[in-house]
Amino acid sequence: MADDALISPAGFLEQPSVRHRPSTGHGSGRYQTLDLVSTLVAVLGADGSVLFANAALETALGQSRRTLEGIDFCSYFTDPGIMRSALAGAQGQDFAALRFESGLRRVPQDPLPVHVNLSCVEQGGDILVECWPLEAQARQDREERLREQALANKELIRNLAHEIKNPLGGIRGAAQLLEMDLPSPDLQEYTQVIIHEADRLQSLVDRLLAPHRHPHQVGDVNIHEVCERVRSLVLVEFPRGLEIRRDYDISIPEFRGDREQLIQALLNIVQNAAQALTDRIAAGDAQITLRTRVARQVTFGRQRYRLALDLHVIDNGPGVPETIKERIFYPLVTGRDGGSGLGLTLAQTFVQRHHGLIECDSAPGRTDFRILIPLP
């Protein structure tokens, strides 16, 4: 985008006051650490010209730092007047910090709604402008809630499982002793029901405790070996009517992780998708796609990553029921008759152990589970 296209809307400034000057290295040394944060950050001089723009702001605006430096930053806002008033207040030391909402102009894209925080740098008189995309802020808040819920659920499950497990052994043992003393073999049918149900509950408890029993075994992981293992396992279970497509980016590097946990996490998601495709499998047109990509400059878990594994499991099933869409990662929540409601919970736990997250975007005809894991 040409520099004159960045001047504030016609009629606002009769004589543009944009000052172009070469970079002096002022920001590259003093403010270089701002490249490590995910917030969109600009450091301005007293006249509002850009002294430094961090990498996140470059990405959001689609412009290089060299292009941004020296330009009047107010012209990037949909309402430059608010920003100019804020700058005037900062120069007059009317406040320590000021917050407001506005929009960042991006040509040819629509403006990016942002929450702006403007404050004075203690030394040098520069002005620090921080912008949080409102959509990103909402997503971060949602991720934080999910993480807190996952931690609370994990503690609750562990305590509850131990409380259930202890009396189960006593119930099963008592049923076995009773069975030995029954006068009629016909009555053993009832004790067998007790023993069978106790064993079923024991199996459920073991699954609840599984993530906490096994240590994190870290090694080199090739994500496509993980995908191929899961693909072969699911096709054995569903040999007819289901096609599992590969859409791999073979340039994705190996990373450090627990291979078995990642296999289990992906297997739970793919099996969950296959089980939701029952009608389409019967019709012979069920499809699941395993897609791998590299995501660049992504933020999740309130941290910015230069590279991340972007793994998608996409199916053409009926979609996640609206009644459970916001709770699908909660334990014991399932939309399928006979389901335990633990598969996605365990998958989320294993992925979180790799500092990643799982997202779900679902509509009738297309459900997309997305796994994000930081890459080296």
C-alpha positions as CSV (number, residue, x, y, z in Angstrom):
1,M,0.0,0.0,0.0
2,A,1.4,3.4,-1.0
3,D,2.2,5.9,1.8
4,D,-0.3,8.5,0.6
5,A,-3.1,5.8,1.0
6,L,-2.4,5.9,4.7
7,I,-3.3,9.5,5.3
8,S,-6.5,9.9,7.4
9,P,-9.8,10.2,5.5
10,A,-10.2,13.2,3.2
11,G,-11.3,16.4,5.0
12,F,-9.8,15.5,8.3
13,L,-6.4,17.0,7.7
14,E,-6.0,19.8,5.2
15,Q,-2.3,19.5,5.3
16,P,-1.0,16.1,6.3
17,S,1.6,16.2,9.0
18,V,3.1,12.8,8.2
19,R,6.9,13.0,8.8
20,H,9.0,10.4,6.9
21,R,12.4,9.7,8.3
22,P,14.8,6.8,8.0
23,S,15.0,4.3,10.8
24,T,17.7,5.3,13.3
25,G,17.8,2.0,15.1
26,H,16.0,3.7,18.1
27,G,13.5,0.9,18.3
28,S,15.4,-2.1,17.0
29,G,17.6,-2.0,20.1
30,R,15.6,-0.5,22.9
31,Y,12.2,-2.0,22.0
32,Q,13.3,-5.3,20.3
33,T,11.9,-7.4,23.1
34,L,8.4,-6.2,22.1
35,D,8.7,-8.7,19.2
36,L,8.2,-11.5,21.7
37,V,4.7,-10.4,22.7
38,S,1.5,-11.3,20.9
39,T,-0.1,-7.8,21.5
40,L,0.0,-5.4,18.6
41,V,2.5,-2.7,19.7
42,A,3.7,0.6,18.3
43,V,6.1,3.1,19.9
44,L,5.4,6.6,18.8
45,G,7.3,9.9,19.0
46,A,5.7,13.0,20.4
47,D,4.3,13.9,16.9
48,G,2.6,10.5,16.5
49,S,5.1,9.1,14.1
50,V,6.0,5.4,14.4
51,L,9.4,4.8,15.9
52,F,9.0,1.1,16.3
53,A,6.4,-1.5,15.3
54,N,6.6,-5.1,16.6
55,A,6.2,-8.3,14.6
56,A,2.6,-8.8,15.7
57,L,1.6,-5.3,14.3
58,E,3.4,-6.0,11.1
59,T,1.4,-9.2,10.6
60,A,-1.9,-7.6,11.5
61,L,-1.4,-4.6,9.1
62,G,0.3,-6.6,6.4
63,Q,3.2,-4.1,6.2
64,S,6.9,-4.3,7.1
65,R,8.4,-2.4,9.9
66,R,10.5,-0.4,7.5
67,T,7.3,0.8,5.8
68,L,5.6,1.7,9.1
69,E,8.5,3.6,10.7
70,G,8.1,7.4,10.4
71,I,4.5,7.3,9.4
72,D,1.7,9.1,11.3
73,F,0.2,6.2,13.2
74,C,-3.1,8.1,13.8
75,S,-3.9,7.7,10.1
76,Y,-4.2,3.9,10.6
77,F,-7.3,4.4,12.9
78,T,-10.8,4.5,11.6
79,D,-11.3,7.5,13.9
80,P,-8.0,9.4,13.9
81,G,-9.4,12.2,16.0
82,I,-9.7,9.9,19.1
83,M,-6.0,8.9,18.7
84,R,-4.9,12.5,18.2
85,S,-6.7,13.6,21.3
86,A,-5.1,10.8,23.3
87,L,-1.7,11.8,22.0
88,A,-2.3,15.4,23.0
89,G,-3.3,14.2,26.5
90,A,-0.2,12.1,26.7
91,Q,2.0,15.0,25.7
92,G,0.4,17.2,28.4
93,Q,0.7,14.4,30.9
94,D,-3.0,14.5,31.6
95,F,-3.0,10.8,32.3
96,A,-0.8,7.8,33.0
97,A,-2.6,5.6,30.6
98,L,-5.7,5.8,28.4
99,R,-7.9,3.0,27.0
100,F,-10.5,3.1,24.2
101,E,-11.9,1.1,21.4
102,S,-11.3,1.8,17.7
103,G,-10.5,0.1,14.4
104,L,-7.2,-0.4,12.6
105,R,-7.4,0.3,8.9
106,R,-6.1,-2.6,6.7
107,V,-6.3,-2.2,2.9
108,P,-7.9,-4.0,1.2
109,Q,-9.3,-5.9,4.2
110,D,-12.0,-4.5,6.6
111,P,-10.8,-2.6,9.6
112,L,-9.7,-4.7,12.6
113,P,-11.7,-3.8,15.8
114,V,-9.2,-3.3,18.6
115,H,-9.0,-2.3,22.2
116,V,-6.3,0.3,22.5
117,N,-4.1,1.2,25.5
118,L,-1.9,4.3,25.3
119,S,0.7,5.1,27.9
120,C,3.9,7.2,28.3
121,V,7.3,5.6,28.4
122,E,9.0,6.8,31.5
123,Q,12.3,7.6,29.8
124,G,12.6,9.5,26.6
125,G,9.0,10.7,26.3
126,D,8.0,8.1,23.8
127,I,4.4,6.8,23.7
128,L,3.5,3.1,23.8
129,V,0.4,2.1,22.0
130,E,-0.9,-1.5,22.6
131,C,-3.8,-2.9,20.6
132,W,-5.7,-6.1,21.3
133,P,-7.9,-7.4,18.5
134,L,-11.4,-7.8,20.1
135,E,-11.9,-11.1,18.4
136,A,-8.6,-12.4,19.6
137,Q,-9.3,-11.1,23.1
138,A,-12.6,-13.0,23.2
139,R,-10.8,-16.1,22.0
140,Q,-8.1,-15.8,24.6
141,D,-10.8,-15.4,27.3
142,R,-12.5,-18.5,26.0
143,E,-9.3,-20.5,26.0
144,E,-8.5,-19.4,29.5
145,R,-12.0,-20.5,30.7
146,L,-11.5,-23.9,29.0
147,R,-8.1,-24.3,30.6
148,E,-9.4,-23.4,34.0
149,Q,-12.3,-25.8,33.5
150,A,-10.0,-28.5,32.4
151,L,-7.9,-28.2,35.5
152,A,-10.9,-28.2,37.7
153,N,-12.4,-31.2,35.9
154,K,-9.1,-33.1,36.2
155,E,-8.9,-32.6,39.9
156,L,-12.6,-33.5,40.3
157,I,-12.3,-36.6,38.2
158,R,-9.2,-37.8,40.0
159,N,-10.8,-37.4,43.5
160,L,-14.1,-38.8,42.4
161,A,-12.4,-41.8,40.7
162,H,-10.5,-42.7,43.8
163,E,-13.7,-42.4,45.9
164,I,-15.5,-44.8,43.5
165,K,-12.7,-47.2,43.1
166,N,-12.3,-48.1,46.8
167,P,-15.9,-49.4,47.5
168,L,-16.0,-51.1,44.1
169,G,-13.5,-53.7,45.2
170,G,-15.6,-54.4,48.3
171,I,-18.8,-54.7,46.3
172,R,-17.2,-57.2,43.8
173,G,-15.6,-59.2,46.5
174,A,-18.9,-59.4,48.5
175,A,-20.7,-60.6,45.4
176,Q,-18.2,-63.3,44.8
177,L,-18.4,-64.6,48.4
178,L,-22.2,-64.5,48.2
179,E,-22.1,-66.5,45.0
180,M,-20.2,-69.2,46.7
181,D,-22.8,-69.6,49.4
182,L,-25.9,-69.5,47.3
183,P,-28.0,-72.6,47.6
184,S,-29.2,-72.5,44.0
185,P,-27.1,-72.0,40.9
186,D,-30.0,-70.1,39.4
187,L,-29.4,-67.3,41.9
188,Q,-25.9,-66.8,40.6
189,E,-27.3,-64.9,37.7
190,Y,-27.9,-62.0,40.1
191,T,-24.4,-62.0,41.6
192,Q,-23.0,-62.2,38.1
193,V,-24.9,-58.9,37.3
194,I,-23.3,-57.3,40.3
195,I,-19.8,-58.5,39.4
196,H,-20.2,-57.5,35.7
197,E,-21.4,-54.0,36.6
198,A,-18.6,-53.6,39.2
199,D,-16.1,-54.5,36.5
200,R,-17.6,-52.1,34.0
201,L,-17.4,-49.3,36.6
202,Q,-13.8,-50.3,37.3
203,S,-13.0,-50.0,33.6
204,L,-14.5,-46.5,33.5
205,V,-12.6,-45.4,36.6
206,D,-9.3,-46.7,35.1
207,R,-10.0,-44.6,32.0
208,L,-10.6,-41.6,34.1
209,L,-7.3,-42.1,35.9
210,A,-5.3,-43.1,32.8
211,P,-3.8,-39.6,32.1
212,H,-2.6,-39.3,35.6
213,R,-1.0,-42.7,35.9
214,H,1.3,-42.7,32.9
215,P,4.3,-40.4,32.9
216,H,5.0,-38.1,30.0
217,Q,7.4,-40.0,27.7
218,V,9.1,-37.4,25.5
219,G,10.9,-38.3,22.3
220,D,11.0,-37.2,18.6
221,V,7.6,-37.3,17.0
222,N,6.8,-37.4,13.3
223,I,3.1,-36.3,13.1
224,H,2.5,-38.2,9.9
225,E,3.6,-41.5,11.5
226,V,1.0,-40.7,14.2
227,C,-1.6,-40.0,11.5
228,E,-0.9,-43.2,9.6
229,R,-1.1,-45.3,12.7
230,V,-4.5,-43.8,13.6
231,R,-5.7,-44.1,10.1
232,S,-4.9,-47.8,9.9
233,L,-6.5,-48.5,13.3
234,V,-9.7,-46.8,12.4
235,L,-10.0,-48.5,9.0
236,V,-9.6,-51.9,10.6
237,E,-12.6,-50.9,12.8
238,F,-14.6,-49.5,9.9
239,P,-13.4,-51.5,6.8
240,R,-16.4,-50.5,4.5
241,G,-18.2,-47.3,3.7
242,L,-15.5,-45.0,5.2
243,E,-12.8,-43.2,3.4
244,I,-10.0,-41.5,5.3
245,R,-8.2,-39.0,3.1
246,R,-4.7,-37.7,3.6
247,D,-3.8,-34.1,3.0
248,Y,-0.3,-33.8,4.5
249,D,2.4,-31.1,4.4
250,I,5.4,-33.3,4.5
251,S,7.7,-30.4,5.3
252,I,6.5,-30.3,8.9
253,P,9.5,-31.0,11.1
254,E,9.7,-33.6,13.9
255,F,9.1,-32.2,17.4
256,R,9.5,-33.3,21.0
257,G,6.5,-35.0,22.4
258,D,4.9,-38.2,23.7
259,R,4.1,-40.3,20.7
260,E,1.7,-42.7,22.4
261,Q,-0.3,-39.9,24.0
262,L,-0.6,-38.1,20.7
263,I,-1.7,-41.3,19.0
264,Q,-4.4,-41.8,21.6
265,A,-5.5,-38.2,21.4
266,L,-5.9,-38.3,17.6
267,L,-7.4,-41.8,17.7
268,N,-10.1,-40.6,20.1
269,I,-11.0,-37.7,17.8
270,V,-11.0,-39.8,14.6
271,Q,-13.0,-42.6,16.3
272,N,-15.5,-40.0,17.6
273,A,-15.9,-38.7,14.0
274,A,-16.3,-42.2,12.6
275,Q,-18.9,-43.1,15.1
276,A,-20.8,-39.9,14.2
277,L,-20.8,-41.1,10.6
278,T,-22.9,-44.2,11.1
279,D,-25.6,-43.2,8.6
280,R,-23.1,-42.1,5.9
281,I,-21.0,-45.3,6.5
282,A,-24.1,-47.3,5.8
283,A,-24.7,-45.2,2.6
284,G,-21.0,-45.7,1.6
285,D,-20.1,-42.0,1.4
286,A,-18.5,-41.3,4.8
287,Q,-15.3,-39.2,4.6
288,I,-12.7,-38.1,7.2
289,T,-9.8,-35.9,6.1
290,L,-6.5,-35.7,8.0
291,R,-4.9,-32.4,7.1
292,T,-1.6,-31.2,8.4
293,R,-0.2,-27.7,7.9
294,V,2.2,-25.3,9.6
295,A,0.6,-22.3,11.2
296,R,2.9,-19.2,11.5
297,Q,2.8,-16.4,14.1
298,V,-0.2,-17.9,16.0
299,T,-1.3,-17.1,19.5
300,F,-3.0,-19.5,21.8
301,G,-2.8,-20.1,25.5
302,R,-2.0,-16.3,25.8
303,Q,1.4,-17.0,24.2
304,R,2.6,-16.3,20.7
305,Y,4.4,-19.0,18.7
306,R,6.5,-18.5,15.6
307,L,5.5,-22.0,14.3
308,A,2.8,-24.5,15.3
309,L,1.5,-27.8,14.1
310,D,-2.0,-27.2,12.6
311,L,-3.7,-30.6,12.4
312,H,-7.3,-30.9,11.3
313,V,-9.7,-33.9,11.5
314,I,-12.6,-33.0,9.1
315,D,-15.7,-35.2,8.6
316,N,-18.9,-34.9,6.6
317,G,-21.2,-36.0,9.4
318,P,-24.3,-34.4,10.9
319,G,-22.3,-32.1,13.2
320,V,-22.1,-31.7,16.9
321,P,-25.6,-31.3,18.5
322,E,-26.2,-27.7,19.6
323,T,-27.2,-28.8,23.0
324,I,-23.6,-30.0,23.8
325,K,-21.5,-27.9,21.4
326,E,-20.1,-25.8,24.3
327,R,-19.5,-28.8,26.5
328,I,-18.0,-31.4,24.2
329,F,-14.7,-31.5,26.1
330,Y,-16.3,-31.9,29.5
331,P,-16.1,-35.4,31.0
332,L,-19.1,-37.7,30.6
333,V,-20.7,-35.4,28.0
334,T,-21.7,-37.3,24.8
335,G,-24.1,-37.0,22.0
336,R,-24.1,-40.7,21.1
337,D,-26.1,-43.5,22.8
338,G,-23.7,-45.8,24.6
339,G,-20.8,-43.3,24.5
340,S,-18.7,-42.8,27.7
341,G,-18.1,-39.1,27.1
342,L,-14.4,-39.5,27.9
343,G,-12.7,-39.6,24.4
344,L,-12.5,-35.9,23.8
345,T,-11.8,-35.1,27.4
346,L,-8.7,-37.4,27.3
347,A,-7.7,-36.0,23.9
348,Q,-7.8,-32.5,25.3
349,T,-5.7,-33.6,28.3
350,F,-3.0,-35.2,26.2
351,V,-2.8,-32.2,23.8
352,Q,-2.6,-29.8,26.7
353,R,0.3,-31.8,28.0
354,H,2.1,-30.7,24.8
355,H,1.2,-27.0,25.5
356,G,-1.4,-27.2,22.7
357,L,-5.2,-27.0,22.4
358,I,-8.1,-28.5,20.5
359,E,-10.8,-26.4,18.8
360,C,-14.0,-27.5,17.2
361,D,-15.9,-25.8,14.4
362,S,-19.1,-27.8,13.6
363,A,-22.1,-27.4,11.3
364,P,-24.3,-30.0,9.6
365,G,-22.3,-31.7,6.9
366,R,-18.9,-30.5,8.2
367,T,-17.1,-30.9,11.6
368,D,-13.5,-29.7,11.9
369,F,-11.5,-30.6,15.0
370,R,-8.3,-28.5,15.0
371,I,-5.2,-29.5,17.0
372,L,-2.5,-26.8,17.6
373,I,0.8,-27.8,19.1
374,P,3.9,-25.5,19.2
375,L,6.8,-26.5,16.9
376,P,10.5,-25.8,17.5
